[in-house]
């Protein structure tokens, strides 16, 4: 029984390490989406969500019909846009 527990723990560590290495080598973020970073030395403009007030990078903005910017499509829907 003790060997089985260590086997499961070892397998979990191996899977975790493979995913971490894949993210680094393939340049993807947490959900497998490509990372978009500003070039070195340049900063990205930060915007404020019209619904919740959270600041986020301009590259992730979702624009509503009236020109307001939101941090996600869900917040745009909640605002009635």
VENUR-V564471 format. One line per field, one symbol per residue. ss: DSSP state (@ for helix, = for strand, . for the rest). psi: psi as a letter, one per 20 degrees, with the letter a starting at -180 (. if undefined). A space follows every 10 residues. Layout:
ss=???
psi=???
//
This chain:
ss=.@@@@@@@@@ @@@@@@@@@@ @@@@@@.=.. ...=...... .....===.. ....===@@@ .==.....== ..@@@@@@.. .
psi=hhhgghgggg gggggggggg hhgghilqah jjqppoqqqp ipqqpprppi gijqprqhij qoprhjiqqq irhghgghik .
//
